Amino acid sequence: LLVYDSTSQEQAKVLSDLREQAVAIAMAPDGRSFATGGIDGTVRLWKTENWSMTGSQRAHSAAVTDLAFDPNGRWIATASADSTIRVYELGSMKVVKRIPLNNASASFLKFTNAETLIAADSKGMVHVWKVLERPPDTTAPAITILQPARYSADAPTRIYASQYEIFGVVYDESDI
């Protein structure tokens, strides 16, 4: 892999320890790292400070066709000729999502913002996904009263704000 200085357009570095043919490359938004995707399905992470490889992951069973970093540096998405897209947590390179494509392979990936990933596939279709750190809450907030006061056995329970003092800790699905 030949790296060129963008101002002088002269060759700045030769990276010879790729170990396989790189077919995709993506620069991180902060410019401090980049990733290469190989013909063998391997993704390698590199630091631009000293041009050294910092990690390697066998991501796919076929060639990596594109790579994309999210704008906040949390994830890297990889596309492959094996008809899958995978999203990895950047620090650990742990797969957080595997997205199969039906009878097509993604040829283009891009995070358009911190929460949106788009892909174009080999059949000309464009796919859009929302990428979040955790799923959104789906349960509406509720208060459960364990011992409601009744005026009589056959009267419906009525609750008035002046009758109960509500205190305690309330959690939602995300433990917030």
TAZI-V713257 format. One record per pair of residues at least 12 apart in sequence whose C-alpha atoms are under 6 Angstrom apart, sorted by the first residue. I is the first residue (numbers start at 0). J is the second residue. Records with the same first field share a line. If there is no record, write none. Layout:
I->J, J
//
This chain:
0->13, 14
1->13
20->37, 38
21->36, 37
22->36, 37
23->35, 36, 64, 65
25->66
27->68
28->70
31->46, 47
32->45, 46, 47
33->45
36->63
37->62, 63
38->62
39->61, 62
40->57, 58, 59, 60, 61, 62, 63
41->56, 57, 58
42->55, 56
43->55
61->80, 81
62->79, 80
63->78, 79
64->78, 79, 106
65->77, 78, 107
67->108, 109
69->110
70->113
73->89
74->87, 88, 89
75->87, 89
78->105
80->104
82->100, 103, 104
83->98, 99, 100
84->97, 98
85->97
103->121
104->120, 121
105->119, 120
106->119, 120
107->119
114->129, 130
115->128, 129, 130
116->128
136->172
//
